[in-house]
Amino acid sequence: MNDEKEIRLEILVNTGVMPLLIGQAGPRAQERFIEFFTASIRNRGTRAAYLQSVRQFLTWCQRQDIALAEITPIVVAAYIEQMTMHKAAPTVKLHLAAIRRLFDFLVTGHILATNPATSVRGPRYVVTKGKTPVLLPEEARQLLDSIETDSIIGLRDRALIGVMVYSFARVSATIRMNVEDYFSQGRRGWFRLHEKGGKLHDVPAHHNAEAYLDAYIREASISDEKKGPLFRSIGRRRKLTYNRMHRIDVLRMIKRRAMRAGLSAAVCCHTFRATGITAYLMNGGLLEHAQRIAAHDSVRTTKLYDRTSDAISLDEIEKIKI
């Protein structure tokens, strides 16, 4: 049994999954470390980001010849200060959050007596406006109209973008939709979006998005496959597979479509969430309602997507007559 554990530890360390510092801290620390990333963190994206952050910090400590039990608030503060000189504030704050949360888990598991990251403060970072590129309504229309509708690929791509822009949906929630998540309730179509944390969020379907999805589903002949993925990848023969699209596939598709439509290369998946919210507010929609449609916990988050003031600011600047 001891040989098996040694082999398992060697594999974990050599593949970079487990930092050497954790491996040297003994079996209990190793088990607690694995438990933190497998049982404590359920979101796949968060798990990957935290694992990368923690590995970088513990590798840095190893280079300084600092053992796990020797890590103090000063050590953590020195690492954060060094990161601040080379990384953006949000990245530094993410690293500190990952370090702090891991050490909390090690403390509650009686691996360490105290959390050395508790008293360490990250760089100040206040966001009042999001950086996601936003399309003007006419640009969004230009993009949608530029997509060919004589192929299953074009119908799929138009429907996918339509869902994101007309329901403020995240790309992850959109590609997690199954065929049954587009359903009728009364005379109106609805989207059931699978949001973060396993939450389900129902949004009425805009009539344009309904038309796009109906055309796609009809051509794809998937209306009876209720449990199957709604947005599927394309196989070698240019036909739909049964595999769900990956977000990287969606990003590549969007970049390609934007370029063909003569739009900015900065357009990304999140652009359509921000574009939809901005277009809604430009047409008199209320911020509180936008918050509910977007499933944001705070109206402050929704406000980050509001770019309606951009044009106003430009008009005001042009009043400077010199």
DOGURO-775854 format. One line per 8 residues: number of its first residue (from 1); their letters; for each residue x, y, z of C-alpha. Coordinates in Angstrom, 1 decimal, padded with zeros to 4 digits. Layout:
N
NUM> A> X/Y/Z  ...;
This chain:
322
1> MNDEKEIR> 000.0/000.0/000.0  002.8/002.4/000.8  004.4/001.7/-002.6  001.1/002.5/-004.3  000.9/005.8/-002.4  004.4/006.7/-003.4  003.8/005.9/-007.0  000.5/007.9/-006.9;
9> LEILVNTG> 002.3/010.9/-005.3  005.1/010.7/-007.8  002.7/010.8/-010.7  000.8/013.7/-009.3  003.9/015.7/-008.7  005.6/014.9/-012.0  002.5/015.8/-014.0  002.3/019.1/-012.2;
17> VMPLLIGQ> -001.1/018.5/-010.6  000.3/018.5/-007.1  003.1/021.0/-006.2  006.2/019.5/-004.7  005.7/021.5/-001.5  002.4/019.7/-000.8  004.0/016.4/-001.6  006.7/017.0/000.9;
25> AGPRAQER> 004.2/018.0/003.6  003.0/014.4/004.0  000.0/012.2/003.2  -002.6/014.2/005.1  -001.6/017.4/003.3  -001.7/015.6/000.0  -005.1/014.2/000.6  -006.4/017.6/001.8;
33> FIEFFTAS> -005.0/019.3/-001.3  -006.7/016.8/-003.6  -010.0/017.1/-001.7  -009.9/020.9/-002.0  -009.9/020.8/-005.8  -012.2/017.8/-006.3  -014.8/018.2/-003.6  -014.7/021.9/-002.4;
41> IRNRGTRA> -014.7/023.6/-005.9  -017.4/022.4/-008.2  -017.1/025.0/-011.0  -014.6/023.7/-013.6  -013.4/027.1/-014.6  -012.8/028.2/-011.1  -011.0/024.9/-010.3  -008.6/025.4/-013.2;
49> AYLQSVRQ> -007.9/029.0/-012.4  -007.3/028.3/-008.7  -005.1/025.3/-009.4  -002.9/027.4/-011.7  -002.7/030.2/-009.2  -001.9/028.0/-006.2  000.8/026.0/-008.2  002.5/029.2/-009.2;
57> FLTWCQRQ> 002.6/030.5/-005.6  003.8/027.2/-004.1  006.5/026.8/-006.8  007.7/030.3/-006.0  007.9/029.3/-002.3  009.9/026.2/-003.3  012.4/028.3/-005.2  012.8/030.5/-002.1;
65> DIALAEIT> 013.4/027.3/-000.1  010.3/027.9/002.1  008.4/024.8/003.3  004.6/024.7/003.6  004.7/025.2/007.4  007.1/028.1/007.0  004.8/030.2/004.9  003.9/033.4/006.8;
73> PIVVAAYI> 001.9/036.5/006.0  005.1/038.3/005.1  005.9/035.5/002.6  002.4/035.8/001.0  002.6/039.6/001.0  006.0/039.5/-000.7  004.7/037.2/-003.4  001.6/039.5/-004.0;
81> EQMTMHKA> 003.8/042.6/-004.1  006.0/041.0/-006.7  003.0/039.9/-008.8  001.6/043.5/-008.6  004.7/044.7/-010.5  004.0/042.5/-013.5  000.4/041.5/-013.5  -003.0/043.3/-013.7;
89> APTVKLHL> -004.8/043.9/-010.5  -007.7/041.5/-011.2  -005.1/038.7/-011.9  -003.3/039.4/-008.6  -006.6/039.4/-006.7  -007.6/036.1/-008.2  -004.2/034.6/-007.1  -004.7/035.9/-003.6;
97> AAIRRLFD> -008.2/034.6/-003.4  -007.0/031.1/-004.5  -004.2/031.1/-002.0  -006.4/032.3/000.9  -009.1/029.8/000.2  -006.7/026.8/-000.1  -005.0/027.7/003.2  -008.4/028.1/004.9;
105> FLVTGHIL> -009.1/024.5/003.8  -005.7/023.3/005.1  -006.4/025.0/008.4  -009.9/023.5/008.8  -008.3/020.1/007.9  -005.8/020.6/010.8  -002.8/020.6/008.4  -001.8/024.2/009.4;
113> ATNPATSV> -002.5/026.2/012.6  -003.3/029.5/010.9  -004.0/030.9/007.4  -001.0/033.1/006.4  -003.0/034.8/003.7  -005.8/036.1/005.9  -004.2/039.4/006.7  -002.7/040.1/003.3;
121> RGPRYVVT> -004.5/042.7/001.2  -004.4/042.7/-002.6  -004.2/045.8/-004.9  -007.1/048.1/-004.9  -009.2/047.6/-008.0  -012.6/049.4/-008.7  -014.5/048.7/-011.9  -017.1/051.2/-013.0;
129> KGKTPVLL> -017.2/050.2/-016.7  -016.7/046.8/-018.4  -014.1/046.3/-021.0  -016.1/043.8/-023.1  -016.3/045.1/-026.8  -019.9/046.1/-027.6  -021.6/046.3/-031.0  -024.0/049.1/-032.0;
137> PEEARQLL> -027.5/047.7/-032.8  -026.8/048.3/-036.5  -023.5/046.4/-036.3  -025.2/043.5/-034.6  -027.9/043.5/-037.3  -025.1/043.6/-039.9  -023.5/040.6/-038.4  -026.7/038.5/-038.2;
145> DSIETDSI> -027.7/039.4/-041.7  -024.3/038.5/-043.1  -024.6/034.8/-042.0  -025.7/032.5/-044.8  -029.0/030.7/-044.3  -028.6/028.0/-047.0  -026.5/025.7/-044.8  -027.0/024.0/-041.5;
153> IGLRDRAL> -023.8/025.7/-040.2  -025.1/029.2/-041.0  -028.5/028.5/-039.4  -026.8/027.1/-036.3  -024.4/030.0/-035.9  -027.2/032.6/-036.4  -029.4/030.9/-033.9  -026.6/030.6/-031.3;
161> IGVMVYSF> -025.7/034.3/-031.6  -029.4/035.2/-031.6  -029.9/033.4/-028.3  -027.0/035.2/-026.7  -027.9/038.7/-027.9  -031.6/038.5/-027.3  -031.6/036.8/-023.9  -028.3/038.3/-022.5;
169> ARVSATIR> -027.1/034.7/-022.1  -023.5/033.7/-021.3  -021.9/031.4/-023.9  -021.5/028.7/-021.3  -025.3/028.8/-020.5  -026.1/028.8/-024.2  -024.0/025.8/-025.2  -025.3/023.8/-022.2;
177> MNVEDYFS> -028.9/024.1/-023.6  -030.5/020.9/-024.7  -033.3/020.8/-027.3  -035.9/020.6/-024.5  -034.6/023.9/-023.1  -036.3/025.8/-026.0  -040.0/025.2/-025.2  -043.4/026.8/-025.5;
185> QGRRGWFR> -045.4/028.3/-022.6  -048.7/029.7/-023.7  -048.1/031.4/-027.1  -044.5/032.3/-026.3  -041.3/030.4/-026.7  -038.9/030.3/-023.7  -035.2/029.6/-023.2  -034.1/027.6/-020.1;
193> LHEKGGKL> -030.5/028.6/-019.5  -028.2/026.6/-017.3  -026.3/029.2/-015.3  -023.4/029.1/-012.9  -023.8/027.0/-009.8  -026.4/024.7/-011.5  -029.1/027.4/-011.5  -031.8/027.3/-014.1;
201> HDVPAHHN> -033.0/030.6/-015.5  -036.0/030.9/-017.8  -036.2/033.8/-020.3  -038.9/034.6/-022.8  -037.7/034.2/-026.4  -037.5/037.3/-028.5  -039.4/036.8/-031.8  -036.2/037.1/-033.8;
209> AEAYLDAY> -034.5/034.5/-031.7  -037.5/032.3/-032.1  -037.4/032.5/-035.9  -033.7/031.7/-035.9  -034.0/028.7/-033.7  -037.1/027.4/-035.4  -035.3/027.5/-038.8  -032.2/025.8/-037.3;
217> IREASISD> -034.1/023.0/-035.5  -036.3/022.3/-038.5  -033.3/022.0/-040.9  -031.3/019.9/-038.3  -034.3/017.6/-037.7  -033.5/017.4/-034.0  -036.9/018.5/-032.5  -037.6/015.0/-031.2;
225> EKKGPLFR> -034.2/014.6/-029.5  -035.3/016.5/-026.4  -032.4/015.3/-024.2  -029.8/016.0/-026.9  -027.6/019.1/-027.1  -029.2/022.0/-028.9  -026.0/023.5/-030.4  -023.9/020.8/-031.9;
233> SIGRRRKL> -020.4/020.6/-033.5  -019.9/019.9/-037.2  -018.3/016.7/-038.4  -015.8/016.1/-041.2  -018.6/015.7/-043.7  -020.0/019.1/-042.8  -022.9/017.6/-040.9  -024.1/018.0/-037.3;
241> TYNRMHRI> -022.7/015.5/-034.8  -024.3/014.5/-031.5  -021.5/016.4/-029.7  -022.1/019.6/-027.9  -020.2/022.7/-029.1  -017.3/023.8/-027.0  -016.9/027.5/-026.1  -013.6/027.6/-028.0;
249> DVLRMIKR> -015.5/026.5/-031.1  -018.0/029.3/-030.5  -015.3/031.9/-030.1  -013.6/030.8/-033.3  -016.9/030.9/-035.1  -017.7/034.4/-033.8  -014.2/035.7/-034.8  -014.7/034.3/-038.3;
257> RAMRAGLS> -018.2/035.7/-038.7  -017.2/039.2/-037.4  -014.2/039.3/-039.8  -016.4/038.4/-042.7  -019.0/041.1/-041.7  -016.2/043.7/-041.5  -016.4/044.2/-037.8  -013.7/044.5/-035.1;
265> AAVCCHTF> -011.5/041.5/-034.4  -012.0/042.2/-030.7  -015.6/040.8/-030.9  -015.9/037.8/-028.5  -018.6/035.6/-027.0  -019.3/038.0/-024.2  -019.8/040.8/-026.7  -023.4/039.7/-027.4;
273> RATGITAY> -024.4/039.8/-023.7  -023.1/043.3/-023.4  -024.6/044.3/-026.8  -028.0/043.0/-025.9  -028.1/044.8/-022.5  -026.9/048.1/-024.1  -029.5/047.9/-026.9  -032.2/047.2/-024.3;
281> LMNGGLLE> -031.3/050.2/-022.2  -030.9/052.4/-025.3  -034.6/051.7/-026.1  -035.9/052.7/-022.7  -035.4/049.4/-020.8  -035.0/049.6/-017.0  -031.7/048.6/-015.4  -033.5/046.5/-012.8;
289> HAQRIAAH> -035.3/044.5/-015.5  -032.0/044.0/-017.4  -030.5/042.6/-014.2  -033.2/040.0/-013.9  -033.0/039.0/-017.6  -029.2/038.7/-017.3  -029.5/036.8/-014.0  -027.1/039.1/-012.2;
297> DSVRTTKL> -027.0/039.0/-008.4  -026.3/042.8/-008.3  -027.5/045.7/-010.5  -023.9/047.0/-010.2  -022.8/044.1/-012.3  -025.4/044.8/-015.0  -024.3/048.4/-015.0  -020.9/047.3/-016.2;
305> YDRTSDAI> -022.4/046.2/-019.5  -024.3/049.5/-020.0  -022.5/051.5/-022.7  -025.4/053.9/-023.5  -023.3/056.8/-022.0  -020.5/056.3/-024.5  -022.2/058.2/-027.3  -023.4/060.9/-024.8;
313> SLDEIEKI> -019.8/061.4/-023.6  -018.6/061.9/-027.2  -021.3/064.4/-027.9  -020.4/066.4/-024.9  -016.7/066.3/-025.8  -017.4/067.7/-029.2  -018.9/070.8/-027.5  -015.4/071.9/-026.6;
321> KI> -015.0/074.5/-029.4  -011.5/075.8/-029.6;
